[in-house]
């Protein structure tokens, strides 16, 4: 399970690993690659990922749900909703 804020999951993600899960928030400014929002050293896109979203992703991976079963290259959790990523 990987969490991404200002960096791109496409560059640093689990690279189409069938048991990988990526958790991101849907901010129009991400990936910005900046060191925090407005010079704050805190990235809203990362800090707003909830523990429930992380737990959901972990439960899916731990229970054996794979990207292959969802016809995707990796399992995405976006704002508490699952997305299939196909590239």
KALIN-V222313 format. One line per field, one symbol per residue. phi: phi as a letter, one per 20 degrees, with the letter a starting at -180 (. if undefined). A space follows every 10 residues. Layout:
phi=???
This chain:
phi=.cdcdfeeff ecfflmffde cddcdedfee edmeenelme mcegfefefe gfffffffff ffenfdfffd lcebeddclm dfcedcb
